[in-house]
Amino acid sequence: MSLSAAQSSYTSSRRRRPAEHDQDLPQEHDPQASLDHEQVHDRLINPTDTPSTNHSICPALCTTTCMPAHTCQSHHAYDESWEEIQSKRTIRAENEVEANKLVNNYRFGFRKWKSHVTERPFEVRSEVVKELYSELNVIKPYSGHLITCGNVAYVLLFGWWISLAYFLIGLFMFITITGVPYGKLCLKLSCYFLWPFGKSIHEIGKTLRICCEQAPDCECDLERTEDDSPVLLPSPTDGPVPELPGRPLRTPYWHRFSTYVWLLLGYPPLVVIHSLACFISWILVFTIPVSKMNARTLGVILVLAPEDVSVTSCTQRKHQIYETRALLCCYQATNWYYYKYTVDGINVFAVNLLPLVIVAIVIGYIDRENQYASSDVKFAIAICSIIPLSYYIGMGIASISAQSNFAVGAVVNATFGSITELTFYITALLRGHRAANPCLQEVVKAALTGTLLGCILFIPGVCMIIGGLKHSEQRFNSRSTGVSAALLFISVGGVFAPTLFSKAYGSLVCDTCANSSGGNSSGAFVCHNCHYDLNNGTLFRNHVEPLVYTVSALLPVAYIIGLIFTLKTHSHIYDIHVGGGQENGPHGAVVHWSRWRSLVILIMATVLTSACADLATEHIQPILNQPNVSQYFIGVTVLAMVPEIPEIVNGIQFALQNNISLSLEVGSCIAVQVCMLQIPILVLFNACYDVGFVLLFSDMHLWASMFSVILVNYIFMDGKSDYFQGTALVVVYLILLAMYFFAPSPTGC
């Protein structure tokens, strides 16, 4: 076998190895994460499928160096194969849209996205995920324990008061005399909802009901019948049954007086009870089965005739032969895997947080006098409402990019990728300018620096810790990471160049100086509020300001050059091979959001983000006036990291899948966009509409950012990561946060 054939066989065999699996996610095979440097060396130095006598590759080199041919050949194979392992990745996806989305994840400048943009076929999903989406109207075999912590928690949180409500309403229906059948039903449901596990509710078929009306002691009695018949009919399939002569016909449901007594007196309070239980259990996420149970009871069971509802245990129903239709059967009140649950492709947590946007806008723009909510509450709600909006914007970007060509995807990413942060920064600068409040400009600079520190230190650190705890040691493409690291150096150097220039040539001015020795003129002076004077007429206008505009023009150019380098001229660094496994073609994939729908959602989310950012900046002043908290600290923590929570979650999920390369790229991508896109846009906005934004940072911002970039590049040098390196990054980040916490607020604030 030739060397090329051996390498091909080796590479293809490596690609056929199954990836670290997540049954609910597309398989991504990361060969460099599963085979370390030494293993590749040993495997290639002692190949089992390559003859050691093959001297055709490097005879001249082996002759001049007196090296055995097979050793030389092995070293060449080692270098080439390791380079291939370092630079290539195989992706398997269900369809071409998902494959395109996954490939976009590795492109420089694109937001890294975890969730699916297409609807996955239900039959290919894992049993755990199938259980999440299963309805409660199917009786399935269950061999587990019914007495669990989740079921006991259900009784404490929901069961007792729902059962009590049914009991009281049942007594009330007995008092009405006409509603006695519904009173009996309420008593049965009261016992059911106190402990519904292992019990089932069925709708009795027409055949059985007529049989029991004709002969109350027949063999199909609900409480006594046991048979060896294994199945329950899923739905009634009644044929016409002849009526006995002289027997009165059954009054139709809507022709009964008791029906309207029930709908007017008994049903409305149960609507409130079940709606409240449904809302609370849905918000808690892990108790979504309780929400499904209450919703189905309210919409199906309580609108049936009371004689058609049967409540028995699931084990008892297994042996019944008569005709029924299963309505409700639940074994577990909680399921910890509901964090994966999605609604139209949107994660359930993002769905639950979306009402915060409405609440923030309503109380923010209606309650102007803070009669119902304080400024602190309004600020907290407005900031938290940005989290789901960031998720929707990311989903829209990923959906459009996956269904479009690279040019459209790049434009959408550049346009909307930083829209959440930019809306907050611009609204803060506008409000500070109108109120003549220079503190908001310093808060914006602190938020920019905090985003840099969080993306450089915190996001990679947390991902390394979580990924390292699960996978011990993880490897990443050091060459591609080196590109991002170089761009980080350029970004930070360019952003802070005007600050260094002003410190080198500016004049230090102190506003208040006092003699520490009282009246002794020879004593030392203590000065406060010292800063570099840039308004002396020539330094700022003739030197610093042109430098700021020059840097702001060069940084986007560097960003574009980075795109060309990684996507065109040196795209092999991110050489992605889409492997087999596509089950549907591009037209067979069911996309959650079409391109137009994604665009509409992007625009709506952007408008809502602007409104929430405006409310946050309007009510931030009481937060800034806290005497014990530095305004720097508020900027680098709350304002910087809250909008990035969806990105942090994505990075952690990538790390858990042993895909640490994407976890690291999540932070690098955001940091580079902050320096090379967001800051130049702010400078351009200030040039068009002067809001007083000057690209000059405090010393703490300067040194913290530079130190962070140097540290993260040092850690990324070896192409390996573990929880110790992640801990080092997180600890440094926390130390910097402590410095900001104890730092005095900006001058004049």
N, C-alpha and C positions, 0 to 999 in steps of 0.2 A: 504494500500500500504506500502511495506517495505521501509526502508531508502535507500537501494541500488537501488531499483526501482525508488524511488523519485529522487535520484541523477542522475540516468541514464536518466530519463525523463527530468529533468532540463537541463542536459548537452546537450542532443540531441535537446531540444527546443532552447537552446542558439545557437547551431551550425546551426540550420535551419534559424536563423534570417539573413536577407540579409546584406551583408557587405556594407560599404561605397563605393558606386559604381563609377567606372570609365568605361564608356561603351566601351572603346577601350582597356581595359586591363583585364587580368584574375582576377577573384574575389579572394581576400585574406581576410579572416575573422579573425579579431583580437579581441577576446572576451574581453581581459583585457583592450582594448582601448575603449570599448563601455559600460562597466559597472564598476563603481568604487567600492572601498572597502566597503564604507558604504552601498551602495545599495545591495551588496551581503549579508552583515550582516543582514540587515532588511529583506531580502527575505528569508533567512534561519532561522532566529529566529522566524518568523511567517509564516511557510510554509502553503500553501493552499492545497497541495496535500499529506501531511504526517500527519497521525493522531497523536495527541499529547499524546495519551495513550500508545504508543508503548514504552515499557521499555526494549526491548531485547538487546539493544546495550551496555549500560553501567550501569546495575543495581547496581553492587558493588560500583562503583565510586559514583553514585548518592546517595547511602545509606550512605556511610561514610562521604560525604560532605553535607548531608542534602539538596541536590539540587534536584529540581524537575526533573523527568526523561526526560520530553520533552525539558527542557532547556539544559540539558547535551547533549541530542541527537542533538539538534540544533547547539550547539557549535562544536560538532564533525563534523557535516555536513558542518558547516561554514569553519572549518580548511581544510577539505579534498577538498571541492569544490573550495575554494580560491586557494589552491595549484594547483589544476587542471587547473584553469583559468590562473594562473601565468605561467604554464609550457607547455600548449598545444595550438596548433593553427591549424585551418583547412584551407587547401588550395584547391581551385577548379581551375582546368585548363582544356583547351580544349583537351589536349592529354597527353600521358604519358611523352613525351619528355619535354613538358613545365612544367609538374609537377615535373620532376626530376630537371630541372633547378631551379625552385622555392625552392625546398627543399635544393638544394646546397647553395642557398643564405643564409640559416640559419646556415650552417655548419661553424664552426670556421676555419679560414685560407683560405676560398674560397673568391674570389673577388665577391662583390655584384653587380648583373647585373639586369638592368631594362627592356631592350628591349626584344622582342620575338626572339627566335631562330627558330621558325617554322612559316610558312605562315598561318595566320588565315583565316578561311573560310569567304569569302566576305559577305555572307548572314547573318552572326551572328554579324557583326560589326555595330556600331551605324550609324545613319543617317548622323551625322556630318562627320564621317570618310569616309562613302561611297561617300559623296559629294567631298571629296578631290581627290579620284581616278576616278571620273566620267569623261568621255570624253565630249568634247564640240560639238559632232555631234548628240546629242539627244536633242530635244526640250521638255522641261519639264514645267509644270505650275509654274508660279512665281507670288506671290502676294505682294512682298516687294517693297520698293522704289528703283528706279533706280538712283536717285540723292543721292549719299552717298559720304562720305569723301574719300573712296577708289577709287571710280569712278572718282571723281574730280582730285584726285592725279594722276590717270592714264593719264588724259588729259594733265596735266602739265609735267609729266615725259616722256610719250611715245606718246600720241595721236597726238599732234600738229606736231611733226617732221616726224612721219610716214605718216600722212595725206599729209604734204607738199611734201614729197618724191614722193608719188603716183601722186600728182597733176602735179609736174614737169615732171615726166616720162610720164604721160598721154599726156601732151602737146608735148613732144618730139615724141611720137608715132604718133600723128596727123601730125607732120611735115613729117614723113616718108611716108605718104599717105597709103602705104601698111598696116601699123599697126593701121589704124583707129579703127577697132573693139577692139583692145587691149587698145587703148587710151580711148575709152568709158568705158571699164571695169575698167581702172585705176581711172577714175573720180568717178565711183560708189564706188570703194573701198576706195578712198580718203575720201568720206563722211562717209563711214562705220567706218573706223579706227579712225576718229576724235571722234566719240561717238558710239561704237559698241553695247552698252547695250540696250537690248530689240529688237535688229535687228537680222536677220538670213540670212545666205547664203545657197542657195540650188543649187543642180545640176538638171537642167531641164531634164525630161525623154525624150526618143526618140519619144514617141507618141505625147506629147505636142509640141515638136519642129516641127514635120512634120505638125501637125494641124495648127500651127501658120504660117508656111511657105506657106501653101496652102490658108489660109484665115486670113490675118493679123488682121481683125476686128472681129474675132470670139469671142465667149463668154468666152473663157479661157484666155483672155488678162491678163497679169501679174498685171497690175496696177488697173484694174477695177473690177475684178471678186470677188464677195462675195457670199458665199453659206453657208448652215448650216451643211455641211459635217464636222465631228469632227476630222478626222485623216489625217495625211500625211503618205504616204507610205514610209517606211524606206529606200527602195532601189527600183530602177526601175526594173520592170518585164515586159519588152516589148515583144510583139509578133510581128510577121512579119506584116508590114503594106503595103498594095499594093500602089505602086507609080502611080501617075496620068500619063496618056499618054502625052508625049511631055514635061513634067517638067524635068529640068536638075537635075541630081543626086547631092547630097551634097558632096563636095570634102572632102575626109578623112583628118583628122587633120594633119597627118604627110606628106601629099602630098601638103600642102599649102606653098607658099613662105612666107606668113605673119607669119607663125609659127616660121620659122627660124630667121626672123627679130626680132621677140619678144624674142626668146631664146638667141640671140646674143647681142641685144641692150637694151631690157627692163628688162629681167629677172635677169641678173647678178647684177645690182645695188640693186634690191630688195632683192637678196640673202644676200647682205651685210647688208642692213637695217634690215631685219627680224632676221638675225643671231645676230646682235648686241642687238636688243630689246629682243630677246629670252635669250641671255646670261645675260643681266642686270637684267631682271625680275626673272630669276632663282636664281641668286646670292642673290637677296633681299628676297627670300623664300616666303614671304607673298604675292607676286605678281605672283606666279607660274601660275594662270589662264591666265595671259598675255603671259607667255612663251608658254603655250599650244596653245593659239590662234595664235601666230606668227608661231610656228612650223607647225601647220596644214595648215595655209595659204600657207606657202612656199612649203610644200610637196604635197598638194592636189589641192588647189584652183587655184594656178597660172599655173598649167600644164594642165588645162582643156581648151577646146575651149571656147572663150569668150561668144559665144551665149548660152552656156550651164550653165552659172553662173547667178543666180538670187539673188538680194539683196532686201529684204523687211523686214517689221517689223514682229515680232513674232505674234502679235495679228492679223495681217492681214492674216498670213499663216494659222491660225486656221480654217478659213472658206473656204479654197480652196479644190476643189475636184480633181484637175488634179494631174498628176503623177510627184513627185519630190523626191529628196533624200537630207536629211538634211546634210550639211557639217560643219556648224559652227553656234553656238548660245551661247552667253555669257551674263550673267546678272550682275555679280560682278567681278571686277578686282582684288580684294584682299580677302583673307580669313585668319583670325588670327590663325586658327587651323592648318595651314600648318607646324607648328613646329613639328607635329606628322608625317609628311609625310616621308615615307621611300622608298628607292630604293634597292631592293634585301635584305631587312632586315636592311639596314644601314640608319641611320637618315640623313635627307637631309643636315643638317649643317655639318656633318662629310664628306658627299660627296662633298660639296662645298669647304671645306678646303683641300681636297686631292690634288688639283693642286698646292697648296703651296709647297708640297714636291718636285714636279718636278721643280718648279721655284727655290727653295732653292738649289737643287743639281746642276742645270744648271748654275746659276749665281755664285754659290760658287766654283765650280771646273773649270769653264771656264774663268770667269773674275777674274783671280788671282791678277791683278794689280789694282783692284777697279776702273776701268775706267767707268763702267756703274752703279755701286752701291757701296755705302760706306760700311765700316765694320759694322756700326750701323744698316743699312738696312738689311744686310746679317744676322746679329745676330738675329734681330727681326723675319725675315722670317723663319730662321732655328728653333727658339724656338716655333713659332706658328705652324710649320709643325709637331711638335711632338704631338700636340693635336689630330688630326685625326688618327695618327698612334697608339696612346694610345687607341683610341676607337676601331680600328680594332683589336688590340691585345686582348682587353677585349671581343669583340664579338667572336673571335676565341676560347678563353679560355672557354667562356660560352657554345659555340656550342659543343666543344669536351666533356666537362664535362657532358652536358645534354644527350649525346648519348653514354656515356661510363659508366663503373662501377666506384665505389668510388676510387679505387687504381689509375686508369688512370687519373681521374679528379684531384686527389691530386698531382700526379707527374706533370701534365701540369700546375696546379696553382703554384706549388713551382718553376717550371722552368721558366715560362713566366710571372708570376704575378708581378715580380719586374724588368723585363728586361728593361723597359723604363728608369727607374732611374739608374740602374746599368750601362747601356751603356754610359750614360752621365758622371757618376762619374769616370768610368775607363778611358774613353777617355780624360777627364780633367786631371786626375792624370798622364797619359802617356805624354800628351802634356806639362804639367808643369815640369815633370822630364826631358824631352828632352831639354826644354828651360831653365832648371835650375831656374824655377820661383816658389818660395814657395807660392806665393799668391794663385795659383789655388788649392793647398791643403787646404788652409784656406777657399776658396770658397766652396769646396766640403763639408767640415765640416759644414759650414753655411747652405748649402742646405739640408744636413741631419737633422740639427736642425730645419730648417724652415719647413721641411716636418712633423717632429714630432709635432711642435707647431700648424701647420695648421690642421693636422688630429685630434689632441687632443682638440683644442679650436675652430678653425674657422668652420670646416665642421659640427660638432655637433651643434655649436651655430647658424649657418645660418639655419640648418634644424629645430631646435627648434623654431626659430623666425617665419619662414614661416609656419611650421605646427601648431604652437600655434595661429597664426593669423587666420587660417582657422578653427581649431578644438578646440580652447580655451585651453583645457588641454588634454594632451596625456599621456598614460601610457605605460610602457615597462617592459619587463621581467628583474627585478632587479637581479635575480640570474644569468642569463646568462651574463648580463652586468658585474656582479661582477667577473666572470671568466676572461673576457677581461681586467677588471681593475687590477686584480691581476697580469696578465701577463704583463700589462703595467708597474706596479711597478717593477717586476723582470727585464724587459727589460731596463728601464731607469737606475735602480740601477746597472745592469751589465755593461751597456755601459759606464757609468760615474765613475765606480769604479776605473779604472786606473788613471783618472784625480784626484780624491780625494786622492788616494794613493801618487801620485807625489807631491801634495801640502802639504801632511803631512810630507813627508820625503825628499823633494827636497830642494835645497839651492836657496834662492832668490838672483838673480844677476841683477845688474843695469848697463847698458852700459854707460850712460852719467849722471854724477852728477855734479852739479854746486852749489857754495856757494851763497845763496840768498842775503848775506850782503856784497858782493864784496870781499875785501881783509881781512875782519875780520874772522879769523879762527874759532871763537866761534859761528859764525852764523849758521843758519839751512841750510841743504843741500836739494836741489831739484833734484830728480832723475827721469829719463825718461827711457823708454824701459826696464822696469823691467820684468823678467821672471824667472821661475824655471829652474835651470841648470840641465839637464838630461844627459849631455854628459861628466860627470866627471869620466867615466870609469867603474863604478861599479853599480850605482843606476839603470840606464836604462837597461843595458844588463843583470844584475843579478836579478833584482827585477821587474821593470816595464814591460819589454818586456815579461817575462814569465807570468806575470799576464794578459797581453793583450791576449796572446794565450789561457790561461786557460778560461778566460771569453768568448772568441770567440768560444771555444769548448762547453761550458756549455749552451750558449744561444740557439743554435739549438736543443740541447737536451731538454731544457725546452719547446721549440716550439712543438717538437714531443710529449712530455708528455701532453701538452695542447690538442693536437689533439686526443690522446688516451682517455683522460678524457672526452672530450665533444662529441666524436663520438662513443665511445665504452662503457666504464665502466659507464659513467653518461650521456648517450645520452638522457635520459628522460628530461634533462634540455631543450633540443631542440626538444622535442617530437612533430613531425609534422604529422598530419593526413591528407592524401590526400583525399579530399572528392569527391563526385560525380560530374558529369558534363563533364567527358571525352567523347568527341564526336568521337574521332578517337583512334584506337589502336596505338601501337608503330610503326606499319608499315603503318598506314594510315596518319600519320603526314607528311606534306610536309616541309622538313627542308630547310631553306635558304642555309646553308652551310653544306656539308657533312663533315665527319671527315677528309678525306684526303684534301679536299679543305680548311678546317679550318687550317690544319697543314701547308699547302703551304702558306696560307696568313700570318700565324704567323711567319714563317721563313722570308718571304719577308718583312713584317712590321718590324721585328727585324733588318734586314740588313739596311733598309732605316732609321730606328731610329738611328742606329750606325753612318750612314753617316751624318744625320742631327745633331747629338750630336757632331761629329767631327767638323763640320762647326761652330756650336755654340761656342765651346771652342776655335776655331781658331780666331774667330772675337770678342771674349769677352773682349780682353784686352783694346780696346778703351772705352768700357763701364766701366771697372774697374778703368780706369785712370781719371774718372770724379772727379774733386776736391771737389765738393759739395755733393757727394753721397758716403756713406760708402760702402765698399765692402761687409761687413756683410749684409747690407740691400739688396743688389742685390741677394745675395745667399739665404736669407731666404724668399724672395718674388718671384721674377721672376723664378729663377732656381728651387725652391722647389714646387711652387704651379701650375705653368702652366701645367706640365704633369698630374696633378690631376684634371683638369677641368672636364673630363668625369665622374670621381667619385663624384665630387661635384654635378653635374647635377643629377646623379642617386640618391644620398642621398636626394636631394630636392624633387624629384618625389616620393620617398618613403614617405617622410613626408607629402606631399599633399594627399597621399592615406591613411593617418592616420596609417601609419606603421612606427612609430618612432623608433622601435627596430632596423630595418634594417638600418635606417639612422645613428644611433649611431654606429652600427657595421661597417659601411663603413669606418669611421675614425679610429676606434680601430684596424680593420684588417690591414690597411695600416701602422699604427704606429708600431704595433707588428712585421710586416714583415720587416720594416726598421731596427729595433733593433735586431731582432732574426735571420734574414736571410741576409739582404743587408750588414750590417756592418761586420758580420763574413766573408762574401764572399770577401769584400774589404780587410780585414786583411789577408785572405788566399791568395788573389791575390798579395798583397804586400810581403808576405813571399816567393812566387814563383818568383816574378819579382819585385825587390825592386824599388818602385817609391817614397819612402820617406813618405808614409802614416803612421802616428803614431796616435793611438787612444787616443789622449789627446786633450781635448776641452778647450776653454777659459772659464773664470768665468761666462761670460754672458750666454753662451750656457748651462752651468751646472745649474745655478740657475733658468733660465727661464724654462727649461725642467722639473726640479723637482717641481717647483711651479705649473706648468700647470697640471701635473699628480695629485698632491694633490687636486687642485681646482676641476678638473673634477670628481674625485672620490667623493668629498664632495657633488657635485650637483647631482650625480647619485644615492645617497644613498636612497632616498625615492621612486624611481621607477616612478616618475612623471616628466613631462616636460611642460613648457609653454614658451611664448615668453620672459618673464622677465629673466628666467634662461639663455635662449639663448643669450639675449642681454648682460648679464654679461660675458659670455664666449667670445663673439665677442669684447666687450670693452677691456677686458684684453688682447686679442690678438692684438688689435690695439695699446694698450699701449706698449706692447713688441716690436711691429714694430717701434714705435716712438723711443724707446731706441736704436734699431739697426740703425735707420736712423741717429741719432745724435752721434752715437758711432764713435770713430776714427777707421780708417782702420787698419788691422793687421800690426804688426811690420814687417818692411822690404818691405812692398808693396807700 
